[in-house]
Amino acid sequence: MSLKIDIKNTEGKVTGNIDLPADIFDAQANIPLIHQVVVAQLAAARAGTAKAKNRGEVSGTGKRPFKQKGTGRARQGSVRAPLQRHGGVSHGPVPRKYDQRTPKKMIAAALRGVLSDRQREDRIHCVSGLVEAQAAISTKGAITAVRQFADRKNLLVVLARSEDLAWRALRNADDLHLIVNDQLNAYDILVADDVVFSETA
C-alpha cells in the first residue's frame, strides 16, 4: 500500500504525484516513544559547561589560618576549605555530558510516527524546480514557491545535498528552517506546522 501526494511547481501547478511508502508515512504514532527521543535529542544539545572550583582549585595558601589550640575557635586546617569564606565549593557542578542512550530503531520509529502524523493531517507537501539555473536564483521566488501550500507560520523545508542553488536561495529566510534529507529528525518535524520536500529530497 502506498500514499500519493501531488508535486507542484513554483507556479503552483500540479506536475505529477509521488508515492509515499505506507510503512513510513502511515505508521502508528507512539507518543511516549516520540517524547523520549525528542527529550534525548534536546539533552544531547546541552553544552554542560557549568563549573565550580573545589578546595584544590581555588587560590590560597596551604598554611593554617590560626593555631589549632588556645584560641577557643573551632580548628581549621586551610583557608581553602568549603567552610571558609572564598573557599572551594563542595560537590559543585562540573562539566558533563547530558547524552542519553537512544537506539537507532527508536529514533527511526519516532521519525516514522511524526511523518505519519503530518501526512494524516495533509501537512506534507512536495515542490519541484525551486531553482533551475544559476541565473534564476531568487530568494523571493523560492520562498513563494515553498509557502504556496499553507499560511501557517513554522515551515520546514527538506532539500537534497545536491540542491546547492535552492539552499542558497532559501538560506537567508528567517521564517524557514532548512534541513538536508539525511538529517531529518523527529524534533524538527514536530515544531514545524508544515513540511515541504523538494522532489529530489
N, CA, C and O of each residue as an XYZ file, in Angstrom:
804
protein
N       0.851     -1.196      0.000
C       0.000      0.000      0.000
C       0.883      1.241      0.000
O       1.899      1.287      0.694
N       0.501      2.228     -0.765
C       1.263      3.475     -0.802
C       0.310      4.652     -0.868
O      -0.833      4.520     -1.305
N       0.786      5.785     -0.438
C       0.018      7.017     -0.469
C       0.565      7.899     -1.572
O       1.717      7.751     -1.981
N      -0.245      8.802     -2.044
C       0.186      9.701     -3.112
C       0.006     11.150     -2.672
O      -1.005     11.507     -2.067
N       0.999     11.978     -2.985
C       0.852     13.420     -2.806
C       1.216     14.092     -4.116
O       2.033     13.588     -4.887
N       0.599     15.234     -4.351
C       0.845     15.969     -5.592
C       2.180     16.701     -5.530
O       2.620     17.158     -4.475
N       2.803     16.795     -6.694
C       4.014     17.599     -6.847
C       3.613     18.880     -7.566
O       3.028     18.839     -8.648
N       3.935     20.020     -6.953
C       3.615     21.304     -7.566
C       4.900     22.017     -7.954
O       5.924     21.892     -7.283
N       4.830     22.763     -9.044
C       5.996     23.544     -9.447
C       5.968     24.898     -8.751
O       5.108     25.150     -7.907
N       6.894     25.754     -9.099
C       7.000     27.052     -8.433
C       5.806     27.956     -8.718
O       5.573     28.925     -7.996
N       5.050     27.641     -9.767
C       3.876     28.450    -10.115
C       2.594     27.897     -9.511
O       1.519     28.461     -9.714
N       2.698     26.809     -8.779
C       1.531     26.240     -8.117
C       0.757     25.240     -8.942
O      -0.318     24.807     -8.528
N       1.273     24.858    -10.102
C       0.581     23.884    -10.948
C       1.038     22.470    -10.600
O       2.213     22.225    -10.327
N       0.079     21.549    -10.618
C       0.399     20.149    -10.329
C       1.097     19.540    -11.540
O       0.560     19.532    -12.648
N       2.303     19.032    -11.305
C       3.087     18.456    -12.401
C       3.174     16.948    -12.321
O       3.745     16.315    -13.210
N       2.626     16.364    -11.284
C       2.667     14.910    -11.134
C       2.366     14.543     -9.697
O       1.914     15.373     -8.908
N       2.621     13.302     -9.374
C       2.453     12.871     -7.983
C       3.557     11.879     -7.642
O       4.244     11.347     -8.513
N       3.699     11.656     -6.354
C       4.763     10.776     -5.881
C       4.188      9.806     -4.863
O       3.345     10.174     -4.045
N       4.651      8.569     -4.921
C       4.184      7.541     -3.991
C       4.955      7.635     -2.678
O       6.185      7.690     -2.674
N       4.234      7.653     -1.584
C       4.855      7.620     -0.260
C       4.660      6.231      0.328
O       3.526      5.758      0.407
N       5.720      5.570      0.739
C       5.563      4.221      1.307
C       4.758      4.251      2.600
O       5.006      5.073      3.481
N       3.802      3.353      2.699
C       2.894      3.349      3.845
C       3.603      2.991      5.145
O       3.176      3.421      6.216
N       4.680      2.211      5.069
C       5.366      1.825      6.303
C       6.097      3.003      6.947
O       6.489      2.927      8.111
N       6.282      4.086      6.199
C       6.914      5.290      6.747
C       5.876      6.382      6.995
O       5.915      7.045      8.031
N       4.953      6.574      6.061
C       4.027      7.700      6.132
C       2.626      7.308      6.583
O       1.722      8.143      6.573
N       2.431      6.056      6.976
C       1.131      5.649      7.510
C       1.335      4.708      8.690
O       0.626      3.712      8.837
N       2.319      5.042      9.531
C       2.627      4.224     10.697
C       1.895      4.753     11.926
O       1.454      5.902     11.956
N       1.774      3.910     12.924
C       1.130      4.316     14.167
C       2.097      5.179     14.980
O       3.250      4.799     15.183
N       1.629      6.331     15.439
C       2.484      7.229     16.224
C       2.490      6.790     17.684
O       1.440      6.697     18.319
N       3.684      6.523     18.208
C       3.862      6.142     19.607
C       4.289      7.400     20.378
O       5.459      7.779     20.355
N       3.336      8.038     21.057
C       3.597      9.323     21.695
C       4.699      9.240     22.767
O       5.608     10.070     22.753
N       4.648      8.266     23.696
C       5.741      8.196     24.688
C       7.112      7.984     24.050
O       8.111      8.527     24.520
N       7.153      7.199     22.988
C       8.429      6.973     22.303
C       8.934      8.263     21.664
O      10.114      8.593     21.781
N       8.046      8.991     20.991
C       8.436     10.257     20.365
C       8.939     11.226     21.431
O       9.945     11.907     21.230
N       8.243     11.287     22.561
C       8.666     12.171     23.652
C      10.065     11.805     24.137
O      10.900     12.685     24.343
N      10.322     10.530     24.317
C      11.636     10.093     24.810
C      12.740     10.453     23.827
O      13.811     10.902     24.234
N      12.488     10.258     22.539
C      13.500     10.559     21.527
C      13.765     12.060     21.446
O      14.916     12.480     21.323
N      12.708     12.871     21.516
C      12.886     14.323     21.441
C      13.625     14.841     22.667
O      14.511     15.687     22.540
N      13.275     14.346     23.854
C      13.966     14.760     25.075
C      15.445     14.393     24.999
O      16.305     15.172     25.411
N      15.737     13.210     24.473
C      17.132     12.786     24.336
C      17.885     13.676     23.355
O      19.053     13.998     23.577
N      17.221     14.074     22.272
C      17.869     14.946     21.283
C      18.166     16.319     21.879
O      19.247     16.867     21.667
N      17.216     16.873     22.619
C      17.439     18.176     23.239
C      18.495     18.095     24.342
O      19.271     19.031     24.536
N      18.519     16.978     25.056
C      19.527     16.805     26.104
C      20.932     16.722     25.510
O      21.886     17.253     26.076
N      21.048     16.053     24.368
C      22.357     15.917     23.728
C      22.882     17.248     23.222
O      24.087     17.405     23.022
N      21.984     18.215     23.010
C      22.408     19.526     22.526
C      22.887     20.431     23.659
O      23.426     21.507     23.399
N      22.702     20.015     24.902
C      23.133     20.842     26.027
C      24.656     20.846     26.124
O      25.309     19.828     25.892
N      25.203     21.991     26.464
C      26.660     22.123     26.494
C      27.266     21.546     27.770
O      28.338     20.943     27.720
N      26.600     21.719     28.913
C      27.141     21.196     30.157
C      28.438     21.875     30.551
O      29.430     21.196     30.817
N      28.454     23.209     30.594
C      29.696     23.940     30.859
C      29.767     24.508     32.274
O      30.751     25.170     32.605
N      28.769     24.276     33.116
C      28.789     24.812     34.474
C      29.944     24.189     35.253
O      30.145     22.975     35.222
N      30.705     25.039     35.956
C      31.877     24.542     36.675
C      32.099     25.376     37.926
O      32.096     26.605     37.867
N      32.293     24.705     39.065
C      32.666     25.377     40.306
C      34.007     24.806     40.775
O      34.277     23.618     40.596
N      34.835     25.649     41.371
C      36.151     25.201     41.835
C      36.034     24.517     43.196
O      35.353     25.012     44.094
N      36.697     23.390     43.334
C      36.740     22.731     44.631
C      37.917     23.254     45.440
O      38.623     24.157     44.990
N      38.137     22.701     46.624
C      39.145     23.252     47.531
C      40.562     23.098     46.993
O      41.477     23.793     47.435
N      40.741     22.198     46.049
C      42.057     22.032     45.472
C      42.327     22.970     44.318
O      43.455     23.038     43.831
N      41.315     23.698     43.866
C      41.452     24.554     42.684
C      41.412     26.048     42.996
O      41.864     26.856     42.185
N      40.878     26.430     44.163
C      40.831     27.855     44.479
C      42.221     28.323     44.908
O      43.044     27.533     45.370
N      42.463     29.627     44.744
C      43.763     30.166     45.141
C      43.798     30.380     46.643
O      42.776     30.679     47.260
N      44.971     30.226     47.224
C      45.128     30.409     48.669
C      46.296     29.593     49.175
O      46.772     28.674     48.508
N      46.743     29.938     50.345
C      47.899     29.263     50.925
C      47.502     27.917     51.522
O      46.322     27.633     51.725
N      48.494     27.111     51.795
C      48.246     25.828     52.452
C      48.457     25.902     53.949
O      48.326     24.900     54.651
N      48.784     27.086     54.438
C      49.061     27.264     55.856
C      47.755     27.329     56.657
O      46.708     27.744     56.160
N      47.867     26.903     57.906
C      46.705     27.032     58.790
C      46.347     28.512     58.972
O      47.248     29.348     59.040
N      45.055     28.856     59.051
C      44.692     30.265     59.274
C      45.041     30.744     60.687
O      45.297     31.931     60.888
N      45.053     29.837     61.663
C      45.461     30.167     63.042
C      45.841     28.857     63.731
O      45.548     27.769     63.238
N      46.487     28.987     64.861
C      46.947     27.776     65.548
C      45.756     26.939     66.009
O      44.642     27.437     66.172
N      46.030     25.656     66.213
C      44.926     24.745     66.492
C      44.377     24.922     67.897
O      43.166     24.847     68.106
N      45.262     25.159     68.867
C      44.814     25.192     70.273
C      44.970     26.578     70.871
O      45.819     27.370     70.462
N      44.132     26.839     71.844
C      44.299     28.040     72.636
C      43.469     29.234     72.201
O      43.407     30.225     72.930
N      42.826     29.179     71.036
C      42.058     30.344     70.564
C      40.596     30.268     70.970
O      39.899     31.282     70.973
N      40.133     29.088     71.307
C      38.714     28.926     71.631
C      37.850     28.715     70.407
O      36.658     28.430     70.527
N      38.444     28.854     69.220
C      37.680     28.663     67.981
C      37.784     27.218     67.522
O      38.625     26.453     67.994
N      36.906     26.865     66.588
C      36.984     25.526     66.009
C      38.256     25.419     65.175
O      38.645     26.372     64.500
N      38.890     24.271     65.225
C      40.147     24.100     64.494
C      39.905     24.169     62.979
O      38.915     23.648     62.463
N      40.816     24.811     62.305
C      40.745     24.961     60.852
C      42.104     24.602     60.252
O      43.147     25.005     60.766
N      42.076     23.848     59.175
C      43.330     23.418     58.574
C      43.697     24.167     57.314
O      44.844     24.089     56.873
N      42.751     24.904     56.707
C      43.044     25.569     55.440
C      42.053     26.699     55.204
O      40.886     26.620     55.587
N      42.550     27.757     54.560
C      41.635     28.843     54.193
C      40.852     28.479     52.931
O      39.929     29.195     52.543
N      41.217     27.378     52.299
C      40.527     26.967     51.066
C      39.412     25.953     51.324
O      38.779     25.481     50.381
N      39.170     25.618     52.579
C      38.127     24.662     52.915
C      36.745     25.226     52.569
O      36.564     26.444     52.597
N      35.783     24.388     52.250
C      34.434     24.868     51.888
C      33.761     25.695     52.975
O      32.894     26.518     52.680
N      34.155     25.483     54.239
C      33.545     26.257     55.323
C      34.058     27.690     55.374
O      33.425     28.558     55.975
N      35.204     27.939     54.745
C      35.805     29.261     54.815
C      35.260     30.190     53.734
O      34.838     29.747     52.666
N      35.278     31.477     54.032
C      34.908     32.463     53.023
C      35.933     32.419     51.896
O      37.135     32.352     52.155
N      35.472     32.456     50.657
C      36.297     32.342     49.456
C      36.925     30.952     49.322
O      37.861     30.762     48.545
N      36.414     30.001     50.069
C      36.933     28.641     49.943
C      36.317     27.932     48.754
O      35.501     28.494     48.024
N      36.723     26.694     48.576
C      36.203     25.899     47.468
C      34.754     25.492     47.692
O      34.221     25.611     48.795
N      34.137     25.018     46.639
C      32.745     24.547     46.704
C      32.759     23.028     46.794
O      33.413     22.350     46.001
N      32.032     22.509     47.766
C      31.959     21.054     47.886
C      30.810     20.526     47.039
O      29.702     21.061     47.087
N      31.064     19.499     46.281
C      30.063     18.843     45.430
C      29.426     19.816     44.435
O      28.233     19.723     44.148
N      30.230     20.754     43.910
C      29.723     21.715     42.940
C      29.603     21.100     41.553
O      30.057     19.978     41.326
N      28.989     21.836     40.620
C      28.832     21.304     39.257
C      30.175     21.227     38.536
O      31.058     22.059     38.741
N      30.304     20.227     37.704
C      31.483     20.063     36.852
C      30.996     19.808     35.425
O      29.887     19.307     35.236
N      31.811     20.147     34.417
C      31.370     19.895     33.037
C      31.002     18.433     32.825
O      31.734     17.532     33.235
N      29.870     18.208     32.185
C      29.385     16.842     31.971
C      28.615     16.774     30.668
O      28.249     17.796     30.087
N      28.380     15.573     30.228
C      27.558     15.342     29.050
C      26.169     14.910     29.502
O      26.012     14.162     30.467
N      25.166     15.401     28.782
C      23.785     15.061     29.112
C      23.212     14.011     28.158
O      22.007     13.760     28.153
N      24.076     13.406     27.362
C      23.616     12.451     26.361
C      22.844     11.306     26.998
O      23.193     10.816     28.072
N      21.792     10.895     26.313
C      21.036      9.708     26.712
C      21.187      8.653     25.619
O      21.260      8.976     24.434
N      21.232      7.430     26.021
C      21.365      6.364     25.033
C      20.032      6.176     24.315
O      19.017      5.880     24.945
N      20.040      6.346     23.003
C      18.829      6.198     22.202
C      19.128      5.263     21.036
O      19.835      5.657     20.109
N      18.617      4.051     21.057
C      18.876      3.116     19.949
C      18.370      3.651     18.609
O      17.390      4.394     18.561
N      19.034      3.274     17.541
C      18.674      3.753     16.208
C      17.254      3.345     15.829
O      16.561      4.082     15.126
N      16.821      2.181     16.288
C      15.464      1.730     15.954
C      14.413      2.635     16.606
O      13.350      2.870     16.030
N      14.709      3.137     17.795
C      13.769      4.053     18.444
C      13.704      5.376     17.689
O      12.624      5.935     17.498
N      14.868      5.878     17.260
C      14.911      7.132     16.512
C      14.130      6.995     15.211
O      13.368      7.886     14.836
N      14.330      5.856     14.518
C      13.626      5.628     13.250
C      12.123      5.497     13.478
O      11.333      6.012     12.687
N      11.715      4.810     14.555
C      10.292      4.646     14.840
C       9.640      5.983     15.169
O       8.506      6.235     14.759
N      10.342      6.846     15.906
C       9.804      8.165     16.226
C       9.663      9.011     14.965
O       8.678      9.731     14.803
N      10.649      8.924     14.071
C      10.585      9.675     12.820
C       9.414      9.212     11.960
O       8.712     10.034     11.373
N       9.202      7.905     11.884
C       8.045      7.384     11.139
C       6.737      7.877     11.746
O       5.793      8.207     11.028
N       6.689      7.925     13.078
C       5.464      8.350     13.755
C       5.107      9.799     13.463
O       3.947     10.105     13.184
N       6.094     10.702     13.524
C       5.789     12.126     13.290
C       5.526     12.400     11.809
O       4.695     13.245     11.477
N       6.226     11.692     10.916
C       5.939     11.852      9.486
C       4.527     11.379      9.161
O       3.818     12.014      8.381
N       4.123     10.268      9.760
C       2.775      9.747      9.522
C       1.712     10.694     10.075
O       0.657     10.882      9.470
N       2.006     11.286     11.230
C       1.059     12.232     11.823
C       0.867     13.450     10.925
O      -0.260     13.896     10.712
N       1.962     13.985     10.401
C       1.865     15.133      9.495
C       1.154     14.746      8.189
O       0.391     15.541      7.640
N       1.396     13.560      7.707
C       0.765     13.115      6.472
C      -0.750     12.970      6.654
O      -1.519     13.338      5.766
N      -1.177     12.437      7.798
C      -2.607     12.267      8.048
C      -3.328     13.604      8.139
O      -4.528     13.689      7.879
N      -2.593     14.649      8.508
C      -3.188     15.984      8.580
C      -2.962     16.780      7.296
O      -3.233     17.980      7.256
N      -2.471     16.123      6.255
C      -2.197     16.769      4.959
C      -1.226     17.939      5.103
O      -1.422     19.000      4.510
N      -0.197     17.734      5.883
C       0.790     18.791      6.098
C       2.165     18.418      5.546
O       3.174     19.008      5.934
N       2.203     17.452      4.654
C       3.433     17.129      3.938
C       3.209     17.462      2.471
O       2.231     17.018      1.870
N       4.110     18.237      1.899
C       3.955     18.727      0.535
C       5.237     18.483     -0.251
O       6.291     18.189      0.313
N       5.116     18.613     -1.566
C       6.273     18.395     -2.442
C       6.278     19.480     -3.522
O       5.250     19.782     -4.127
N       7.459     20.054     -3.746
C       7.604     21.099     -4.749
C       8.763     20.731     -5.672
O       9.754     20.145     -5.238
N       8.628     21.079     -6.936
C       9.674     20.761     -7.910
C      10.236     22.042     -8.510
O       9.560     23.069     -8.575
N      11.475     21.958     -8.940
C      12.087     23.051     -9.692
C      12.215     24.346     -8.941
O      11.892     25.404     -9.481
N      12.687     24.297     -7.686
C      12.828     25.527     -6.909
C      13.756     26.522     -7.605
O      13.398     27.683     -7.801
N      14.940     26.059     -7.972
C      15.890     26.882     -8.713
C      16.465     26.028     -9.828
O      17.113     25.013     -9.571
N      16.235     26.430    -11.040
C      16.642     25.612    -12.183
C      18.077     25.903    -12.631
O      18.784     24.995    -13.069
N      18.511     27.170    -12.523
C      19.831     27.530    -13.039
C      20.436     28.615    -12.164
O      19.749     29.244    -11.359
N      21.722     28.819    -12.336
C      22.457     29.799    -11.546
C      21.846     31.192    -11.685
O      21.747     31.936    -10.709
N      21.446     31.532    -12.884
C      20.905     32.870    -13.122
C      19.511     33.045    -12.542
O      19.026     34.170    -12.414
N      18.856     31.928    -12.185
C      17.476     32.009    -11.714
C      17.365     32.053    -10.193
O      16.261     31.958     -9.657
N      18.490     32.197     -9.487
C      18.432     32.211     -8.028
C      17.664     33.445     -7.554
O      18.056     34.580     -7.828
N      16.583     33.206     -6.851
C      15.750     34.288     -6.335
C      15.184     33.858     -4.991
O      14.391     32.919     -4.915
N      15.590     34.544     -3.935
C      15.088     34.201     -2.604
C      13.582     34.425     -2.521
O      12.857     33.599     -1.966
N      13.120     35.528     -3.064
C      11.689     35.843     -3.010
C      10.865     34.782     -3.735
O       9.846     34.320     -3.223
N      11.314     34.400     -4.931
C      10.581     33.393     -5.685
C      10.599     32.033     -5.006
O       9.594     31.322     -5.019
N      11.734     31.661     -4.410
C      11.832     30.364     -3.741
C      10.947     30.323     -2.504
O      10.313     29.305     -2.226
N      10.899     31.433     -1.755
C      10.032     31.477     -0.574
C       8.569     31.380     -0.984
O       7.789     30.678     -0.341
N       8.198     32.069     -2.035
C       6.814     31.992     -2.527
C       6.466     30.569     -2.931
O       5.352     30.102     -2.692
N       7.427     29.877     -3.547
C       7.181     28.506     -4.005
C       6.934     27.547     -2.854
O       6.050     26.694     -2.935
N       7.713     27.677     -1.775
C       7.546     26.736     -0.657
C       6.401     27.147      0.268
O       5.907     26.330      1.045
N       5.975     28.420      0.187
C       4.882     28.866      1.048
C       3.515     28.819      0.363
O       2.529     29.302      0.920
N       3.449     28.245     -0.833
C       2.181     28.192     -1.554
C       1.207     27.186     -0.941
O       0.015     27.234     -1.245
N       1.678     26.289     -0.097
C       0.833     25.197      0.380
C       0.001     25.577      1.594
O      -1.104     25.062      1.769
N       0.513     26.470      2.439
C      -0.223     26.837      3.652
C       0.283     28.179      4.152
O       1.395     28.601      3.832
N      -0.548     28.839      4.939
C      -0.144     30.118      5.510
C       0.244     29.978      6.981
O       0.358     30.975      7.693
N       0.447     28.735      7.436
C       0.894     28.530      8.813
C       2.334     29.008      8.986
O       3.108     29.067      8.031
N       2.663     29.343     10.210
C       3.897     30.088     10.465
C       5.161     29.249     10.266
O       6.032     29.612      9.476
N       5.257     28.137     10.978
C       6.504     27.372     11.016
C       6.569     26.391      9.853
O       5.710     25.521      9.707
N       7.593     26.542      9.036
C       7.725     25.717      7.835
C       9.100     25.066      7.816
O      10.123     25.728      7.990
N       9.103     23.763      7.601
C      10.344     23.010      7.466
C      10.524     22.639      6.005
O       9.647     22.014      5.407
N      11.658     23.020      5.426
C      11.947     22.728      4.024
C      13.068     21.688      3.975
O      14.149     21.895      4.528
N      12.794     20.574      3.308
C      13.758     19.476      3.225
C      14.336     19.430      1.818
O      13.607     19.248      0.843
N      15.645     19.596      1.721
C      16.332     19.601      0.438
C      17.334     18.457      0.372
O      17.757     17.926      1.399
N      17.705     18.085     -0.845
C      18.775     17.106     -1.039
C      20.123     17.821     -1.004
O      20.202     19.027     -1.239
N      21.168     17.077     -0.714
C      22.501     17.684     -0.636
C      22.956     18.254     -1.975
O      23.772     19.174     -2.018
N      22.426     17.705     -3.070
C      22.841     18.163     -4.395
C      22.182     19.480     -4.808
O      22.589     20.087     -5.799
N      21.168     19.927     -4.059
C      20.427     21.138     -4.432
C      21.079     22.381     -3.828
O      20.495     23.054     -2.979
N      22.265     22.665     -4.268
C      23.021     23.794     -3.722
C      22.369     25.134     -4.065
O      22.360     26.049     -3.243
N      21.827     25.248     -5.275
C      21.212     26.515     -5.687
C      19.971     26.824     -4.860
O      19.753     27.968     -4.463
N      19.160     25.805     -4.601
C      17.959     26.013     -3.783
C      18.341     26.370     -2.357
O      17.690     27.205     -1.729
N      19.384     25.749     -1.845
C      19.843     26.051     -0.485
C      20.291     27.513     -0.384
O      19.978     28.206      0.585
N      21.027     27.964     -1.401
C      21.498     29.351     -1.399
C      20.339     30.334     -1.528
O      20.409     31.448     -1.009
N      19.279     29.930     -2.215
C      18.129     30.824     -2.386
C      17.326     30.977     -1.100
O      16.738     32.031     -0.856
N      17.297     29.927     -0.273
C      16.420     29.937      0.900
C      17.144     30.159      2.218
O      16.491     30.357      3.243
N      18.467     30.133      2.224
C      19.186     30.122      3.497
C      19.053     31.414      4.283
O      19.244     31.415      5.499
N      18.724     32.526      3.607
C      18.602     33.801      4.311
C      17.195     34.068      4.841
O      16.961     35.095      5.476
N      16.272     33.170      4.591
C      14.889     33.381      5.046
C      14.803     33.114      6.550
O      15.124     32.017      7.008
N      14.369     34.115      7.313
C      14.318     33.991      8.766
C      13.214     33.042      9.235
O      13.358     32.381     10.264
N      12.120     32.975      8.490
C      10.960     32.227      8.949
C      10.897     30.815      8.386
O       9.855     30.166      8.470
N      11.996     30.328      7.813
C      12.044     28.955      7.295
C      13.160     28.196      7.995
O      14.183     28.764      8.378
N      12.938     26.912      8.151
C      14.017     26.064      8.680
C      14.421     25.081      7.592
O      13.611     24.272      7.137
N      15.675     25.159      7.182
C      16.180     24.277      6.124
C      16.884     23.094      6.736
O      17.549     23.220      7.764
N      16.738     21.937      6.104
C      17.424     20.743      6.581
C      17.698     19.831      5.388
O      16.954     19.833      4.407
N      18.756     19.065      5.484
C      19.082     18.089      4.444
C      18.315     16.807      4.728
O      18.082     16.465      5.887
N      17.924     16.102      3.682
C      17.033     14.950      3.869
C      17.635     13.863      4.769
O      16.894     13.184      5.481
N      18.965     13.684      4.752
C      19.540     12.637      5.598
C      19.736     13.087      7.044
O      20.224     12.313      7.868
N      19.361     14.333      7.365
C      19.423     14.817      8.741
C      18.027     15.063      9.323
O      17.887     15.682     10.378
N      17.017     14.581      8.637
C      15.642     14.762      9.096
C      15.463     14.088     10.461
O      15.929     12.967     10.668
N      14.796     14.765     11.377
C      14.629     14.229     12.724
C      13.249     14.580     13.265
O      12.567     15.464     12.747
N      12.849     13.865     14.322
C      11.502     13.996     14.872
C      11.252     15.384     15.442
O      10.155     15.921     15.291
N      12.244     15.970     16.092
C      12.040     17.271     16.739
C      11.725     18.360     15.720
O      10.778     19.124     15.907
N      12.506     18.440     14.647
C      12.286     19.487     13.649
C      10.913     19.355     12.993
O      10.281     20.359     12.663
N      10.455     18.124     12.804
C       9.129     17.918     12.215
C       8.034     18.324     13.203
O       7.022     18.902     12.807
N       8.235     18.022     14.483
C       7.225     18.348     15.486
C       7.029     19.854     15.635
O       5.898     20.320     15.776
N       8.118     20.618     15.606
C       7.985     22.059     15.807
C       7.535     22.776     14.539
O       7.205     23.961     14.583
N       7.518     22.072     13.410
C       7.071     22.682     12.159
C       5.588     22.400     11.942
O       5.099     21.310     12.238
N       4.883     23.400     11.420
C       3.466     23.207     11.088
C       3.316     22.411      9.796
O       2.440     21.553      9.684
N       4.173     22.701      8.825
C       4.132     22.007      7.541
C       5.547     21.606      7.142
O       6.521     22.275      7.487
N       5.639     20.493      6.403
C       6.924     20.012      5.910
C       6.863     19.998      4.396
O       6.002     19.343      3.809
N       7.783     20.724      3.760
C       7.828     20.796      2.305
C       9.111     20.115      1.821
O      10.218     20.546      2.145
N       8.939     19.046      1.042
C      10.059     18.342      0.455
C      10.281     18.855     -0.968
O       9.323     19.121     -1.694
N      11.532     18.991     -1.357
C      11.792     19.150     -2.787
C      11.606     17.784     -3.422
O      11.704     16.762     -2.743
N      11.342     17.760     -4.706
C      11.097     16.487     -5.386
C      12.324     15.566     -5.278
O      12.184     14.355     -5.109
N      13.514     16.146     -5.376
C      14.736     15.336     -5.257
C      14.885     14.757     -3.863
O      15.242     13.590     -3.702
N      14.614     15.562     -2.870
C      14.730     15.094     -1.480
C      13.733     14.004     -1.181
O      13.691     13.496     -0.061
